[in-house]
Amino acid sequence: MGIAIVSRSTFMERTVLHINIVNFFVSVARVLEPRLTGYPLAVRAAGSKRTLMDISSEALDAGVCRGMMADAAKRLCPDLIVVDPAPAEYEKAGALLMKLAAQRSPQTEAAGPGHCFIDLTGTRRLLGPSVDVADSLKKVIREQCGFDATIGLATNRLVSKIATRVIKPKGLCTVIRGCEEEFMGPLPINLLPGVEQRILEQLLQFNLRLIRDVNRISVQMLQSVLGPAASEISRNAHGIDDTPVRLLEEPAPSVVESITLGEPTNDEQLIACALFGLVSKAGAKIRAMGLAAGRIRLRILYADGA
């Protein structure tokens, strides 16, 4: 007699909650200095006095955008207030956010500044309905962190993330199981996470502007336009995503590639070829894992040991 071992998601309805603190760096700045609330605000990038790392909705409405030079932003919005970054405060606020999230489930994964996923599958008997969990978490974040949270609830990470994009800067959006495609259909394609600008432009050239436009086309036809990226985009457009939420203590996956040149050289072409090879190998491994890179670190060791 054999014993079959199945995961809990096989017989339980999967529920993933996504927390999105919109304009996280601006939100932290306003907690530190409440008088800035309501005014157009921008936060400089670390190590730069000119580039803007984050902006408030008021600044966005005035035509300012992330990555803009401070001088150009000031010309567009004379009332713009520009503040310096506060890395220690961001770390403190992010740690508190993760602590509050992890109290709901050990499967809590950070997904960038002010973003995290919580897998609530199987917690109903302990915590109650997931909507109630999300609502109480919003209130706790407001009380203890000082800023508003946007929360999305769905059966997977992808749809819960898109849900927060639809209702931001604050609110709670629940996508009922089986309604993922219907919910996403009327939304613009640029709300799909990870769609490169190049691919977005190709889709727009074929008048594919909404997610439902992509769903009406077969994967084979989409491949003739987009190539290998078509399969993943089609799955995302249908709201399909089986990516798990990692346990809190589980390290983020990483790919490391290295090369040692046979002879010391400053030949730019040889160095460029070596870097291209490293990037190609690392990219292939990342694609095979079904992931995308969130951070890239390059380490160079010279012949003299520096």
C-alpha positions in Angstrom: 0.0 0.0 0.0 1.4 3.4 -0.9 1.0 6.7 0.9 0.6 9.9 -1.1 1.9 13.1 0.3 0.2 16.2 -1.0 0.8 19.8 -0.2 -1.8 21.8 1.7 -2.5 23.9 -1.4 -3.8 20.8 -3.1 -6.8 20.6 -0.9 -7.1 24.1 0.6 -8.0 27.2 -1.3 -4.8 29.2 -1.6 -4.8 32.7 -0.3 -2.0 35.2 -0.8 -2.0 38.7 0.6 0.2 41.4 -0.8 1.1 44.6 1.1 2.0 47.6 -0.9 3.2 50.8 0.8 2.9 53.2 -2.1 5.7 55.7 -2.3 7.4 54.0 0.7 10.3 56.5 1.0 8.0 59.4 0.9 5.7 57.8 3.4 8.6 57.3 5.8 9.7 60.9 5.3 6.2 62.1 6.2 6.1 59.9 9.4 9.4 61.6 10.4 8.1 65.0 9.5 4.3 65.1 9.5 4.1 68.8 8.3 5.2 67.5 4.9 1.9 65.7 4.4 -0.2 67.1 1.6 2.7 69.0 -0.1 4.5 67.8 -3.2 7.5 65.9 -1.9 10.5 64.1 -3.4 13.3 62.1 -1.8 16.8 62.2 -3.3 18.6 59.0 -4.3 21.3 57.9 -1.9 24.7 59.3 -2.9 23.1 61.9 -5.2 22.1 65.5 -4.7 20.3 65.7 -8.0 18.4 62.5 -8.8 15.0 61.9 -7.3 14.4 58.4 -6.0 10.8 58.7 -4.9 8.0 61.2 -5.3 4.6 61.9 -3.7 1.3 61.7 -5.6 1.1 65.5 -5.5 4.5 65.8 -7.2 3.4 63.2 -9.8 0.2 65.2 -10.6 2.5 68.2 -11.2 4.5 66.3 -13.9 7.4 65.2 -11.7 8.6 61.6 -12.1 11.1 59.2 -10.4 14.6 59.5 -11.8 14.2 63.2 -12.8 16.8 65.7 -11.9 15.9 67.9 -8.9 16.4 71.2 -10.9 14.1 70.0 -13.7 11.5 68.9 -11.2 11.6 72.3 -9.4 10.9 74.0 -12.7 7.8 71.9 -13.2 6.7 72.2 -9.6 8.1 75.3 -7.8 6.5 74.2 -4.6 8.3 70.8 -4.6 10.1 70.0 -1.3 13.1 67.8 -1.8 14.5 65.8 1.2 17.6 63.7 1.8 17.3 59.9 2.1 17.2 58.2 5.5 18.4 54.6 5.0 18.4 53.8 8.7 14.8 54.9 9.0 13.8 52.9 5.9 15.4 49.8 7.4 13.6 50.3 10.7 10.2 50.9 9.0 10.7 47.8 6.8 11.7 45.6 9.7 8.6 46.7 11.6 6.4 46.1 8.6 7.8 42.6 8.2 7.4 41.9 11.9 3.7 42.8 11.8 3.2 40.7 8.6 5.0 37.7 10.0 2.7 37.6 13.0 0.0 36.4 10.5 2.0 33.6 8.8 5.5 32.2 8.8 5.3 32.3 5.0 6.0 36.0 4.7 8.4 37.2 2.0 9.8 40.7 1.5 9.4 41.9 -2.1 11.2 45.2 -2.1 10.9 48.4 0.0 7.4 48.6 1.4 6.3 45.4 -0.3 5.7 41.9 1.0 3.6 38.8 0.4 1.9 36.7 3.1 0.6 33.2 2.4 -2.6 32.8 4.5 -3.5 29.4 3.2 -4.7 27.2 6.0 -4.9 30.0 8.6 -8.7 30.5 8.6 -9.4 28.4 11.7 -6.7 30.3 13.6 -7.0 33.8 12.3 -10.5 33.9 10.8 -11.5 34.9 7.2 -8.6 36.4 5.2 -10.6 39.6 4.5 -10.8 40.2 8.2 -7.1 39.5 8.6 -6.3 42.0 5.8 -8.5 44.7 7.3 -7.1 44.3 10.8 -3.5 44.3 9.4 -4.2 47.6 7.6 -5.3 49.2 10.9 -2.3 47.8 12.8 0.1 49.1 10.1 -1.5 52.5 10.3 -1.3 52.6 14.1 2.3 51.2 14.5 4.0 52.3 11.3 2.2 55.6 10.8 1.4 55.1 7.1 -1.4 53.7 5.0 -1.1 50.3 3.3 -2.7 49.1 0.1 -3.6 45.4 0.4 -4.6 42.9 -2.3 -6.0 39.4 -1.6 -6.1 36.7 -4.3 -5.3 33.0 -4.9 -1.7 33.8 -6.0 1.1 36.4 -5.8 0.6 37.8 -9.3 -3.1 38.7 -9.0 -2.7 40.0 -5.4 0.0 42.3 -6.6 -2.0 43.6 -9.5 -4.9 44.2 -7.1 -2.8 46.6 -5.1 -1.9 48.5 -8.3 -5.6 48.9 -9.1 -6.6 50.5 -5.8 -3.5 52.4 -4.7 -2.6 54.6 -2.9 -4.6 52.9 -0.1 -7.4 50.4 0.3 -8.3 46.7 0.2 -9.1 44.7 -2.9 -10.2 41.1 -2.9 -10.2 39.0 -6.1 -12.5 35.9 -5.7 -11.2 32.6 -6.7 -12.1 31.8 -10.3 -12.6 35.5 -11.2 -8.9 36.3 -11.8 -9.2 36.6 -15.6 -12.4 38.5 -15.4 -10.8 41.0 -12.9 -7.7 41.5 -15.0 -9.3 41.6 -18.4 -10.2 45.4 -18.6 -6.9 46.5 -17.1 -4.1 48.0 -19.2 -1.2 45.7 -20.1 1.3 47.8 -18.3 -0.2 46.7 -15.0 1.2 43.2 -15.6 4.4 42.9 -13.5 7.7 42.4 -15.4 6.6 43.5 -18.9 9.6 45.2 -20.4 9.1 48.5 -22.3 10.3 46.9 -25.5 7.6 44.2 -25.3 5.0 46.7 -24.2 5.7 48.8 -27.4 5.4 45.7 -29.5 2.0 44.9 -28.1 0.8 48.4 -28.6 1.9 48.3 -32.2 -0.6 45.4 -32.7 -3.3 47.4 -30.8 -3.1 45.1 -27.8 -3.7 47.6 -25.1 -5.8 45.6 -22.5 -5.0 42.4 -20.8 -8.1 40.8 -22.3 -6.7 41.6 -25.8 -3.8 39.4 -25.1 -6.1 36.6 -23.8 -7.9 36.5 -27.1 -4.7 35.5 -29.0 -3.2 32.0 -29.0 0.2 31.5 -27.4 1.5 30.4 -30.9 0.4 33.7 -32.5 1.8 35.7 -29.6 5.2 33.9 -30.0 5.4 35.1 -33.6 5.4 38.6 -32.2 7.2 38.4 -28.9 9.3 35.3 -29.2 10.1 33.3 -26.0 8.5 35.8 -23.7 5.1 35.1 -25.1 4.4 32.0 -22.9 5.1 33.7 -19.6 3.1 36.8 -20.6 0.1 34.7 -21.7 0.1 32.8 -18.4 0.3 36.1 -16.5 -2.5 37.6 -18.5 -4.7 34.7 -17.6 -3.9 35.2 -13.9 -1.9 32.0 -13.6 1.0 32.0 -11.1 2.1 29.1 -8.9 5.2 30.9 -7.4 5.3 30.0 -3.7 5.7 32.6 -0.9 9.0 31.8 0.8 9.3 31.2 4.6 10.6 34.2 6.5 13.9 32.5 7.3 14.4 31.1 3.9 17.1 33.1 2.0 16.3 34.6 -1.4 17.5 32.6 -4.4 20.6 33.8 -6.0 22.8 33.0 -9.0 26.6 33.5 -8.9 28.8 33.3 -12.0 32.6 34.0 -12.0 35.4 34.0 -14.5 39.2 34.3 -14.2 41.1 35.7 -17.2 44.1 33.6 -18.2 46.3 36.7 -18.6 46.0 40.1 -16.9 44.6 42.6 -19.5 43.0 46.0 -19.9 41.6 45.1 -23.3 38.0 46.5 -23.2 36.8 44.1 -25.9 38.1 41.0 -24.0 36.6 42.3 -20.7 33.3 43.0 -22.4 33.2 39.5 -23.9 33.9 38.0 -20.5 31.1 40.0 -18.9 28.7 39.1 -21.7 29.4 35.4 -21.1 28.8 35.8 -17.3 25.5 37.6 -17.9 24.3 35.1 -20.5 25.0 32.1 -18.1 23.4 33.8 -15.1 20.4 34.9 -17.2 19.9 31.3 -18.5 19.9 30.0 -14.9 17.5 32.6 -13.7 15.0 31.9 -16.6 15.3 28.2 -15.8 14.3 29.0 -12.2 11.3 30.9 -13.5 12.5 34.1 -11.8 13.7 37.6 -12.6 16.6 39.4 -11.1 15.9 42.0 -8.4 19.5 42.9 -7.7 22.8 42.6 -9.6 26.2 42.9 -7.9 29.5 43.0 -9.8 32.7 42.2 -8.1 36.0 42.7 -9.8 39.3 41.5 -8.4 42.4 43.0 -10.1 45.8 41.2 -10.6 47.3 43.2 -7.8 44.6 42.0 -5.4 42.7 45.2 -5.2 
